[in-house]
C-alpha cells in the first residue's frame, strides 16, 4: 500500500473507533437514565463525554465532505 492509502485508512479507522465509543457512551447514558434519579450522575458524566464524541464525529465528517467537494471543484 502506498502512503496515501495508509493515511486514509487510519483516518477512517479513527473515525470508526470514535463513533463506536460514542455509541457505547450514548447507550450507557440511556441505561443510566432508566435507573431514575439514582442514575443522574452517570447521565451527566457519560452524556458530557458522549457530547464530545458527537462533536468530534460531526466536525470530522463535515470537514471531509468539504475537502472532497473542494477537490472535485479543483479537478474540473
Biotite code that builds the C-alpha atoms (Angstrom):
import biotite.structure as struc

atoms = struc.array([
    struc.Atom([0.000, 0.000, 0.000], chain_id="A", res_id=1, res_name="UNK", atom_name="CA", element="C"),
    struc.Atom([1.161, 3.477, -0.681], chain_id="A", res_id=2, res_name="UNK", atom_name="CA", element="C"),
    struc.Atom([1.401, 6.277, 1.867], chain_id="A", res_id=3, res_name="UNK", atom_name="CA", element="C"),
    struc.Atom([-1.889, 7.963, 0.862], chain_id="A", res_id=4, res_name="UNK", atom_name="CA", element="C"),
    struc.Atom([-3.873, 4.742, 1.238], chain_id="A", res_id=5, res_name="UNK", atom_name="CA", element="C"),
    struc.Atom([-2.430, 4.117, 4.691], chain_id="A", res_id=6, res_name="UNK", atom_name="CA", element="C"),
    struc.Atom([-3.243, 7.678, 5.777], chain_id="A", res_id=7, res_name="UNK", atom_name="CA", element="C"),
    struc.Atom([-6.842, 7.426, 4.548], chain_id="A", res_id=8, res_name="UNK", atom_name="CA", element="C"),
    struc.Atom([-7.286, 4.029, 6.210], chain_id="A", res_id=9, res_name="UNK", atom_name="CA", element="C"),
    struc.Atom([-6.017, 5.391, 9.526], chain_id="A", res_id=10, res_name="UNK", atom_name="CA", element="C"),
    struc.Atom([-8.392, 8.344, 9.366], chain_id="A", res_id=11, res_name="UNK", atom_name="CA", element="C"),
    struc.Atom([-11.411, 6.144, 8.722], chain_id="A", res_id=12, res_name="UNK", atom_name="CA", element="C"),
    struc.Atom([-10.337, 3.684, 11.406], chain_id="A", res_id=13, res_name="UNK", atom_name="CA", element="C"),
    struc.Atom([-10.054, 6.564, 13.872], chain_id="A", res_id=14, res_name="UNK", atom_name="CA", element="C"),
    struc.Atom([-13.486, 7.852, 12.890], chain_id="A", res_id=15, res_name="UNK", atom_name="CA", element="C"),
    struc.Atom([-14.980, 4.367, 13.254], chain_id="A", res_id=16, res_name="UNK", atom_name="CA", element="C"),
    struc.Atom([-13.404, 3.911, 16.692], chain_id="A", res_id=17, res_name="UNK", atom_name="CA", element="C"),
    struc.Atom([-14.649, 7.260, 17.993], chain_id="A", res_id=18, res_name="UNK", atom_name="CA", element="C"),
    struc.Atom([-18.077, 6.561, 16.512], chain_id="A", res_id=19, res_name="UNK", atom_name="CA", element="C"),
    struc.Atom([-18.263, 3.190, 18.267], chain_id="A", res_id=20, res_name="UNK", atom_name="CA", element="C"),
    struc.Atom([-17.061, 4.635, 21.563], chain_id="A", res_id=21, res_name="UNK", atom_name="CA", element="C"),
    struc.Atom([-19.634, 7.422, 21.294], chain_id="A", res_id=22, res_name="UNK", atom_name="CA", element="C"),
    struc.Atom([-22.406, 4.926, 20.557], chain_id="A", res_id=23, res_name="UNK", atom_name="CA", element="C"),
    struc.Atom([-21.365, 2.945, 23.631], chain_id="A", res_id=24, res_name="UNK", atom_name="CA", element="C"),
    struc.Atom([-21.436, 6.082, 25.775], chain_id="A", res_id=25, res_name="UNK", atom_name="CA", element="C"),
    struc.Atom([-24.875, 7.022, 24.469], chain_id="A", res_id=26, res_name="UNK", atom_name="CA", element="C"),
    struc.Atom([-26.171, 3.533, 25.280], chain_id="A", res_id=27, res_name="UNK", atom_name="CA", element="C"),
    struc.Atom([-24.702, 3.875, 28.749], chain_id="A", res_id=28, res_name="UNK", atom_name="CA", element="C"),
    struc.Atom([-26.407, 7.258, 29.180], chain_id="A", res_id=29, res_name="UNK", atom_name="CA", element="C"),
    struc.Atom([-29.775, 5.715, 28.332], chain_id="A", res_id=30, res_name="UNK", atom_name="CA", element="C"),
    struc.Atom([-29.195, 2.802, 30.692], chain_id="A", res_id=31, res_name="UNK", atom_name="CA", element="C"),
    struc.Atom([-28.311, 5.215, 33.494], chain_id="A", res_id=32, res_name="UNK", atom_name="CA", element="C"),
    struc.Atom([-31.379, 7.331, 32.715], chain_id="A", res_id=33, res_name="UNK", atom_name="CA", element="C"),
    struc.Atom([-33.559, 4.242, 33.081], chain_id="A", res_id=34, res_name="UNK", atom_name="CA", element="C"),
    struc.Atom([-32.407, 3.967, 36.699], chain_id="A", res_id=35, res_name="UNK", atom_name="CA", element="C"),
    struc.Atom([-34.213, 7.166, 37.543], chain_id="A", res_id=36, res_name="UNK", atom_name="CA", element="C"),
    struc.Atom([-32.783, 9.765, 39.927], chain_id="A", res_id=37, res_name="UNK", atom_name="CA", element="C"),
    struc.Atom([-30.091, 7.351, 41.100], chain_id="A", res_id=38, res_name="UNK", atom_name="CA", element="C"),
    struc.Atom([-28.597, 7.369, 37.593], chain_id="A", res_id=39, res_name="UNK", atom_name="CA", element="C"),
    struc.Atom([-28.373, 11.151, 37.294], chain_id="A", res_id=40, res_name="UNK", atom_name="CA", element="C"),
    struc.Atom([-24.605, 11.401, 37.971], chain_id="A", res_id=41, res_name="UNK", atom_name="CA", element="C"),
    struc.Atom([-23.959, 8.786, 35.282], chain_id="A", res_id=42, res_name="UNK", atom_name="CA", element="C"),
    struc.Atom([-26.202, 10.609, 32.828], chain_id="A", res_id=43, res_name="UNK", atom_name="CA", element="C"),
    struc.Atom([-24.313, 13.852, 33.394], chain_id="A", res_id=44, res_name="UNK", atom_name="CA", element="C"),
    struc.Atom([-20.802, 12.396, 33.183], chain_id="A", res_id=45, res_name="UNK", atom_name="CA", element="C"),
    struc.Atom([-21.335, 9.983, 30.313], chain_id="A", res_id=46, res_name="UNK", atom_name="CA", element="C"),
    struc.Atom([-23.584, 12.440, 28.486], chain_id="A", res_id=47, res_name="UNK", atom_name="CA", element="C"),
    struc.Atom([-20.823, 15.039, 28.650], chain_id="A", res_id=48, res_name="UNK", atom_name="CA", element="C"),
    struc.Atom([-18.307, 12.560, 27.230], chain_id="A", res_id=49, res_name="UNK", atom_name="CA", element="C"),
    struc.Atom([-20.748, 11.446, 24.519], chain_id="A", res_id=50, res_name="UNK", atom_name="CA", element="C"),
    struc.Atom([-21.282, 15.084, 23.585], chain_id="A", res_id=51, res_name="UNK", atom_name="CA", element="C"),
    struc.Atom([-17.580, 15.493, 22.879], chain_id="A", res_id=52, res_name="UNK", atom_name="CA", element="C"),
    struc.Atom([-17.618, 12.322, 20.797], chain_id="A", res_id=53, res_name="UNK", atom_name="CA", element="C"),
    struc.Atom([-20.608, 13.507, 18.779], chain_id="A", res_id=54, res_name="UNK", atom_name="CA", element="C"),
    struc.Atom([-18.988, 16.889, 18.192], chain_id="A", res_id=55, res_name="UNK", atom_name="CA", element="C"),
    struc.Atom([-15.749, 15.236, 17.042], chain_id="A", res_id=56, res_name="UNK", atom_name="CA", element="C"),
    struc.Atom([-17.504, 12.851, 14.655], chain_id="A", res_id=57, res_name="UNK", atom_name="CA", element="C"),
    struc.Atom([-19.645, 15.669, 13.270], chain_id="A", res_id=58, res_name="UNK", atom_name="CA", element="C"),
    struc.Atom([-16.710, 18.011, 12.674], chain_id="A", res_id=59, res_name="UNK", atom_name="CA", element="C"),
    struc.Atom([-14.538, 15.323, 11.094], chain_id="A", res_id=60, res_name="UNK", atom_name="CA", element="C"),
    struc.Atom([-17.371, 14.125, 8.869], chain_id="A", res_id=61, res_name="UNK", atom_name="CA", element="C"),
    struc.Atom([-18.298, 17.599, 7.602], chain_id="A", res_id=62, res_name="UNK", atom_name="CA", element="C"),
    struc.Atom([-14.625, 18.519, 7.188], chain_id="A", res_id=63, res_name="UNK", atom_name="CA", element="C"),
    struc.Atom([-14.037, 15.500, 4.995], chain_id="A", res_id=64, res_name="UNK", atom_name="CA", element="C"),
    struc.Atom([-17.123, 16.249, 2.939], chain_id="A", res_id=65, res_name="UNK", atom_name="CA", element="C"),
    struc.Atom([-15.960, 19.837, 2.425], chain_id="A", res_id=66, res_name="UNK", atom_name="CA", element="C"),
    struc.Atom([-12.464, 18.704, 1.398], chain_id="A", res_id=67, res_name="UNK", atom_name="CA", element="C"),
    struc.Atom([-13.932, 16.162, -1.016], chain_id="A", res_id=68, res_name="UNK", atom_name="CA", element="C"),
    struc.Atom([-16.179, 18.810, -2.574], chain_id="A", res_id=69, res_name="UNK", atom_name="CA", element="C"),
    struc.Atom([-13.275, 21.249, -2.875], chain_id="A", res_id=70, res_name="UNK", atom_name="CA", element="C"),
    struc.Atom([-11.065, 18.675, -4.546], chain_id="A", res_id=71, res_name="UNK", atom_name="CA", element="C"),
    struc.Atom([-13.845, 17.888, -7.039], chain_id="A", res_id=72, res_name="UNK", atom_name="CA", element="C"),
    struc.Atom([-14.219, 21.569, -7.882], chain_id="A", res_id=73, res_name="UNK", atom_name="CA", element="C"),
    struc.Atom([-10.476, 21.999, -8.338], chain_id="A", res_id=74, res_name="UNK", atom_name="CA", element="C"),
    struc.Atom([-10.196, 18.977, -10.614], chain_id="A", res_id=75, res_name="UNK", atom_name="CA", element="C"),
    struc.Atom([-12.712, 20.402, -13.105], chain_id="A", res_id=76, res_name="UNK", atom_name="CA", element="C"),
])
